[in-house]
Amino acid sequence: MVNARERSTGHGKGRASDEAIEKRRAARALNALFTEGTSRLLDGRQERRRQRLLQELREGKRGAPLPPIEVLTHAAELFQFGETLESLRRFGITPRKAPQTPELIEAAKRVQVAYEMPSGVFLLIGLSLKHTTKKPSNHEVEAE
């Protein structure tokens, strides 16, 4: 008798086969295309993630405030879920204060390019950036 693990044709990392995963991805892509013009409702998993990200932005993790990079990544992901700076403020997320030093601005621009973040998320850590599309050259990176 063949064991169920030996029969599976999946990649071995989870319970689903590659075919099932591809079907779910294709279905999500189709649904996204049809709901693009209407209000996009999040599925249960995405809504729970959205709630957790909002809570962590408000309260931090384990009682400690989030590091700036986590604030940025959380906010960028929330922007993808349809949130805006105004909606984040309504949820009680207050922007931090930061000095506008040239070093801090340059570091933030490098993060923005590397992570492909919208410039609006930087307002949550107290920085005002204009949209940056220029990637730092190798010479600029080596100089630091």
C-alpha distance (Angstrom), angle and dihedral (degrees) to the residues before:
residue distance angle dihedral
M1 . . .
V2 3.82 . .
N3 3.78 118.1 .
A4 3.83 116.4 -122.7
R5 3.80 90.3 -121.0
E6 3.78 91.5 55.4
R7 3.81 91.7 49.7
S8 3.79 96.5 52.7
T9 3.76 114.7 102.0
G10 3.82 93.2 -163.9
H11 3.75 126.7 114.5
G12 3.80 92.7 -94.9
K13 3.82 97.4 -119.1
G14 3.78 97.9 97.4
R15 3.73 145.5 3.8
A16 3.78 98.5 -88.1
S17 3.76 127.4 78.5
D18 3.78 122.2 -123.1
E19 3.80 88.7 -107.7
A20 3.82 93.2 55.4
I21 3.79 91.4 47.7
E22 3.80 91.4 50.9
K23 3.81 91.2 48.9
R24 3.81 91.0 53.5
R25 3.81 91.9 47.8
A26 3.80 91.8 49.0
A27 3.81 91.3 48.3
R28 3.81 91.9 49.6
A29 3.80 90.9 49.3
L30 3.81 91.1 50.6
N31 3.79 92.1 47.4
A32 3.80 91.0 48.5
L33 3.80 91.0 53.8
F34 3.80 92.3 51.7
T35 3.81 95.2 45.1
E36 3.80 96.8 43.0
G37 3.80 94.6 99.0
T38 3.80 94.7 42.9
S39 3.76 130.7 59.0
R40 3.76 106.6 -68.4
L41 3.74 113.3 -132.1
L42 3.76 116.7 -156.0
D43 3.76 120.5 -128.7
G44 3.79 117.6 -118.5
R45 3.78 94.8 -93.0
Q46 3.80 93.6 50.1
E47 3.80 92.1 45.7
R48 3.82 91.5 52.5
R49 3.81 89.8 49.2
R50 3.81 90.6 48.5
Q51 3.81 90.8 51.3
R52 3.81 91.7 48.3
L53 3.81 92.5 49.4
L54 3.80 90.9 49.8
Q55 3.80 91.7 48.6
E56 3.81 92.6 48.8
L57 3.79 91.2 49.3
R58 3.81 89.8 51.7
E59 3.80 100.6 40.2
G60 3.80 106.4 17.0
K61 3.80 125.2 -135.9
R62 3.79 120.3 -58.0
G63 3.78 90.4 -12.1
A64 3.82 94.9 -55.6
P65 3.80 122.9 107.7
L66 3.79 117.2 -107.2
P67 3.80 118.0 -99.5
P68 3.83 112.4 -107.4
I69 3.82 94.3 -104.9
E70 3.81 90.8 54.9
V71 3.81 90.6 48.8
L72 3.80 88.1 53.6
T73 3.81 95.9 46.1
H74 3.81 92.6 45.4
A75 3.81 91.2 49.7
A76 3.81 93.0 45.8
E77 3.79 90.3 52.5
L78 3.80 91.1 47.6
F79 3.81 88.8 51.7
Q80 3.81 87.5 56.1
F81 3.82 88.2 53.6
G82 3.81 88.5 56.2
E83 3.80 101.0 -96.8
T84 3.80 120.9 139.6
L85 3.79 133.7 -158.0
E86 3.79 88.9 -100.2
S87 3.81 92.9 51.9
L88 3.81 90.2 48.5
R89 3.81 89.6 52.9
R90 3.81 89.5 50.9
F91 3.81 88.4 55.3
G92 3.80 88.8 57.3
I93 3.78 99.0 -101.6
T94 3.78 107.6 145.1
P95 3.81 123.4 -163.1
R96 3.79 118.3 -114.7
K97 3.77 123.3 -123.0
A98 3.80 117.6 -115.0
P99 3.79 134.0 170.2
Q100 3.80 115.2 -109.3
T101 3.81 95.9 -128.1
P102 3.83 119.6 160.4
E103 3.82 91.2 -120.7
L104 3.80 92.1 52.8
I105 3.80 92.6 46.7
E106 3.82 91.9 49.5
A107 3.81 92.0 48.2
A108 3.81 90.3 49.0
K109 3.80 91.5 50.0
R110 3.81 90.1 52.1
V111 3.81 90.0 51.0
Q112 3.80 90.5 47.6
V113 3.80 92.1 53.8
A114 3.80 95.1 41.5
Y115 3.81 95.1 48.3
E116 3.84 95.4 32.1
M117 3.81 90.8 -129.7
P118 3.78 125.5 169.8
S119 3.79 111.7 -107.4
G120 3.81 91.7 -122.6
V121 3.81 93.6 72.3
F122 3.79 90.4 66.0
L123 3.80 89.7 67.9
L124 3.82 87.0 72.0
I125 3.81 90.0 65.3
G126 3.78 92.9 42.9
L127 3.81 99.9 -99.2
S128 3.76 127.4 122.8
L129 3.80 111.0 -151.5
K130 3.74 129.2 175.1
H131 3.80 115.8 -137.0
T132 3.79 108.2 -75.1
T133 3.78 122.4 -159.1
K134 3.80 98.6 159.7
K135 3.78 113.5 101.9
P136 3.79 116.3 -144.0
S137 3.78 111.6 -101.9
N138 3.79 121.2 -120.7
H139 3.78 88.9 -108.3
E140 3.83 91.5 56.2
V141 3.80 91.9 47.6
E142 3.83 93.5 48.2
A143 3.81 92.0 48.7
E144 3.79 90.9 64.0
